[in-house]
Amino acid sequence: MTDQQPANPDPNPDAAAETNPARAGKPTDAWVILLPPGWARFPTGEGQQRELDAAIEEVVARALPDSLPRDRAEPYRHMLRDELHKNLAAARDAGTGAVYLPTEPMEGVHIPASIAEIEVVSDAGTDPLQIVTSILGDGYEESELVELDGRPGVRVVHTEHKMKRDEDWPELSTRQVLYAVSRDEVDGEWLVLSFSTVWNSHNTERLAEALVFFFDAVMTTFRWAGVGTNIMNLPERSVPGSA
């Protein structure tokens, strides 16, 4: 689905996205969403190591610019690179096409959230509404039909408590909000955008709840950007994806 060959690896490109020439050319070949400043896109799809390295280096350079004394900044650059590579390796191994992470604090607060792009293929020729209906019956705490720029999809929410990353980390609660939208029922192609946030106190739970509203607002900006679409009226903070 998206971002096996991203339209543009720049995490903050213009709204216009190029179409993947490997496909025949359809409106759903590419898409854009709007994200606020401070978020970066990391391509994690197969064959995109060079693009991933470039995205990581851009974040490192922004966080620890060359104007800082090299002997003091370089150890932190290595730490940041290593942490990003380690965290993104798990996403790559899981088959995720790209990951979006907040790389700067917002109003002094570090944002405990991420967005993942995932490619899913269902039975070719199956009615998308039939697949959506089956998802709605899977026991999620919230589930609803949605439409993303004219295509049918589903929004589901799943929460888990007392999650433990490892012995050095406290127990956390996590909430996942997932949008799955049909790109092509003939080929059975689906785009999944999965948002996750965590908390471990009442105050951080309130932040997590606000971040869910944030992600839902982001998804209202979703637009297809492939052949035959016109997205030039979107602001420049668009972030592209492709087939």
C-alpha positions as CSV (number, residue, x, y, z in Angstrom):
1,M,0.0,0.0,0.0
2,T,1.5,3.4,0.8
3,D,5.1,4.3,1.1
4,Q,6.9,1.3,-0.3
5,Q,8.0,3.9,-2.8
6,P,7.2,7.2,-1.1
7,A,6.3,10.2,-3.3
8,N,8.8,12.4,-1.5
9,P,11.0,11.4,1.5
10,D,11.1,15.0,2.8
11,P,9.1,15.1,6.0
12,N,7.8,18.6,5.2
13,P,7.3,18.7,1.4
14,D,4.8,20.7,-0.7
15,A,1.3,19.3,-1.1
16,A,1.8,18.0,-4.6
17,A,2.8,14.4,-4.7
18,E,4.3,12.4,-7.6
19,T,2.7,9.2,-8.7
20,N,4.6,5.9,-8.5
21,P,5.3,5.0,-12.1
22,A,5.2,1.3,-11.2
23,R,1.4,1.5,-11.0
24,A,-1.1,2.1,-13.8
25,G,-2.1,5.5,-12.5
26,K,-5.1,6.0,-10.2
27,P,-6.3,8.7,-7.8
28,T,-5.5,6.5,-4.9
29,D,-1.9,5.9,-5.9
30,A,-0.8,8.7,-3.7
31,W,-2.3,10.7,-0.8
32,V,-1.5,13.6,1.6
33,I,-2.3,14.5,5.2
34,L,-1.6,17.7,7.1
35,L,0.7,17.6,10.2
36,P,1.8,20.5,12.4
37,P,5.4,21.6,12.7
38,G,7.6,19.3,14.8
39,W,6.6,16.0,13.2
40,A,8.8,14.0,10.9
41,R,8.2,11.1,8.5
42,F,10.5,8.1,8.5
43,P,10.2,5.7,5.6
44,T,10.6,2.2,6.9
45,G,9.5,0.2,3.9
46,E,11.5,-2.4,2.1
47,G,14.4,-1.0,0.1
48,Q,14.2,2.5,1.7
49,Q,17.2,2.4,4.0
50,R,18.8,5.4,2.2
51,E,15.7,7.5,2.6
52,L,15.3,6.5,6.2
53,D,19.0,7.4,7.0
54,A,18.4,10.8,5.3
55,A,15.3,11.4,7.4
56,I,17.1,10.6,10.6
57,E,20.0,12.8,9.7
58,E,17.7,15.7,9.0
59,V,16.1,15.3,12.5
60,V,19.5,15.0,14.1
61,A,20.8,18.1,12.3
62,R,17.7,20.1,13.4
63,A,17.9,19.0,17.0
64,L,21.7,19.4,17.3
65,P,22.9,21.8,14.7
66,D,26.5,22.2,13.5
67,S,26.7,25.5,15.4
68,L,27.0,23.6,18.7
69,P,30.5,22.6,19.8
70,R,31.4,19.3,18.2
71,D,33.0,17.7,21.2
72,R,29.9,18.3,23.3
73,A,27.2,17.7,20.7
74,E,28.6,14.6,18.9
75,P,27.9,12.1,21.6
76,Y,24.3,13.3,21.8
77,R,24.0,13.0,18.0
78,H,25.2,9.4,18.2
79,M,22.6,8.7,20.9
80,L,19.8,10.2,19.0
81,R,20.7,8.3,15.8
82,D,21.0,5.1,17.7
83,E,17.6,5.5,19.5
84,L,15.8,6.4,16.2
85,H,17.3,3.5,14.4
86,K,16.5,1.1,17.2
87,N,12.9,2.3,17.5
88,L,12.3,2.3,13.8
89,A,13.8,-1.1,13.2
90,A,10.9,-2.7,15.0
91,A,8.5,-0.9,12.7
92,R,10.4,-2.0,9.6
93,D,10.4,-5.6,10.8
94,A,6.7,-5.5,11.3
95,G,6.1,-4.4,7.7
96,T,5.3,-0.8,8.3
97,G,5.7,1.5,5.3
98,A,6.5,4.6,7.3
99,V,6.4,6.1,10.8
100,Y,5.6,9.6,11.8
101,L,7.0,10.8,15.1
102,P,7.0,14.1,17.0
103,T,10.6,15.3,17.1
104,E,10.1,18.6,19.0
105,P,8.3,19.4,22.2
106,M,5.0,21.2,21.9
107,E,4.7,24.1,24.4
108,G,7.5,22.4,26.3
109,V,5.7,19.0,26.5
110,H,7.1,15.9,24.8
111,I,4.3,14.2,22.8
112,P,3.9,10.5,23.6
113,A,2.5,9.5,20.2
114,S,3.2,8.0,16.8
115,I,1.5,7.3,13.5
116,A,2.3,4.2,11.3
117,E,1.4,3.5,7.7
118,I,0.6,-0.1,6.9
119,E,-0.2,-1.9,3.7
120,V,-3.0,-4.5,3.8
121,V,-4.2,-6.7,1.0
122,S,-7.6,-8.4,1.2
123,D,-9.3,-10.8,-1.2
124,A,-9.3,-9.2,-4.7
125,G,-12.8,-8.1,-5.9
126,T,-14.4,-8.2,-2.4
127,D,-16.9,-5.4,-1.6
128,P,-15.1,-3.0,0.8
129,L,-18.3,-2.6,2.8
130,Q,-18.3,-6.3,3.4
131,I,-14.8,-6.1,4.8
132,V,-15.6,-3.0,6.9
133,T,-18.7,-4.7,8.3
134,S,-16.5,-7.7,9.4
135,I,-14.1,-5.3,11.1
136,L,-16.9,-3.6,13.0
137,G,-17.9,-6.9,14.5
138,D,-14.4,-7.7,15.9
139,G,-15.1,-6.4,19.4
140,Y,-13.3,-3.1,19.5
141,E,-14.4,-0.7,22.2
142,E,-15.2,1.9,19.5
143,S,-15.9,1.2,15.8
144,E,-17.6,3.2,13.1
145,L,-17.9,3.5,9.3
146,V,-15.9,6.4,7.8
147,E,-15.3,7.9,4.4
148,L,-11.9,9.2,3.5
149,D,-12.0,11.5,0.5
150,G,-14.7,9.4,-1.2
151,R,-13.5,5.9,-0.3
152,P,-15.1,3.7,2.3
153,G,-13.3,2.8,5.5
154,V,-13.5,2.1,9.2
155,R,-12.3,3.7,12.4
156,V,-11.6,1.5,15.4
157,V,-10.2,2.1,18.9
158,H,-8.4,-0.3,21.2
159,T,-7.0,0.4,24.7
160,E,-4.7,-1.8,26.8
161,H,-3.7,-1.2,30.4
162,K,-0.7,-2.4,32.5
163,M,1.6,-2.7,29.5
164,K,5.3,-3.1,30.4
165,R,8.1,-2.3,27.8
166,D,10.8,-3.8,30.0
167,E,12.0,-3.9,33.6
168,D,13.4,-0.4,33.4
169,W,10.1,1.2,32.4
170,P,6.9,1.7,34.5
171,E,3.6,0.1,33.5
172,L,1.8,2.1,30.8
173,S,-1.6,2.3,29.3
174,T,-1.8,2.6,25.5
175,R,-4.6,3.6,23.1
176,Q,-4.6,2.8,19.4
177,V,-6.8,4.5,16.9
178,L,-6.8,2.9,13.5
179,Y,-8.3,4.1,10.2
180,A,-8.5,1.5,7.4
181,V,-9.6,2.8,4.0
182,S,-10.1,0.9,0.7
183,R,-7.8,2.0,-2.0
184,D,-8.8,-0.5,-4.7
185,E,-11.4,-3.2,-4.3
186,V,-10.4,-4.8,-7.6
187,D,-6.9,-5.5,-6.3
188,G,-8.0,-5.7,-2.6
189,E,-5.7,-2.9,-1.5
190,W,-6.2,-1.0,1.7
191,L,-4.3,1.8,3.4
192,V,-4.1,1.7,7.2
193,L,-3.1,4.6,9.4
194,S,-2.6,3.6,13.0
195,F,-2.1,6.2,15.8
196,S,-0.8,5.2,19.2
197,T,-0.4,7.1,22.5
198,V,0.6,6.1,26.0
199,W,0.1,7.4,29.6
200,N,0.8,6.4,33.2
201,S,-1.0,9.0,35.3
202,H,-4.3,11.0,35.4
203,N,-2.6,14.1,33.9
204,T,-0.9,12.2,31.1
205,E,-4.2,10.3,30.4
206,R,-5.8,13.7,29.7
207,L,-3.0,14.5,27.3
208,A,-3.5,11.1,25.6
209,E,-7.2,11.9,25.2
210,A,-6.4,15.2,23.6
211,L,-4.0,13.5,21.2
212,V,-6.7,11.2,20.0
213,F,-8.7,14.3,19.1
214,F,-5.6,15.6,17.4
215,F,-5.3,12.5,15.2
216,D,-8.9,12.5,14.3
217,A,-8.4,16.1,13.2
218,V,-5.4,15.1,11.1
219,M,-7.5,12.4,9.4
220,T,-10.0,15.1,8.3
221,T,-7.3,16.5,6.1
222,F,-6.7,13.2,4.3
223,R,-6.8,13.6,0.5
224,W,-6.0,11.3,-2.4
225,A,-3.2,12.8,-4.5
226,G,-2.8,10.4,-7.5
227,V,-3.6,10.8,-11.1
228,G,-6.6,13.0,-11.8
229,T,-6.8,14.7,-8.4
230,N,-6.3,18.3,-7.6
231,I,-4.9,19.0,-4.1
232,M,-3.2,22.4,-4.8
233,N,-5.5,24.1,-2.3
234,L,-3.9,22.3,0.6
235,P,-1.4,24.1,2.8
236,E,2.3,23.5,2.4
237,R,2.6,21.4,5.6
238,S,1.2,18.4,3.7
239,V,3.0,15.1,4.1
240,P,2.7,12.7,1.1
241,G,2.3,9.0,0.8
242,S,2.2,6.8,-2.2
243,A,1.5,3.3,-3.3
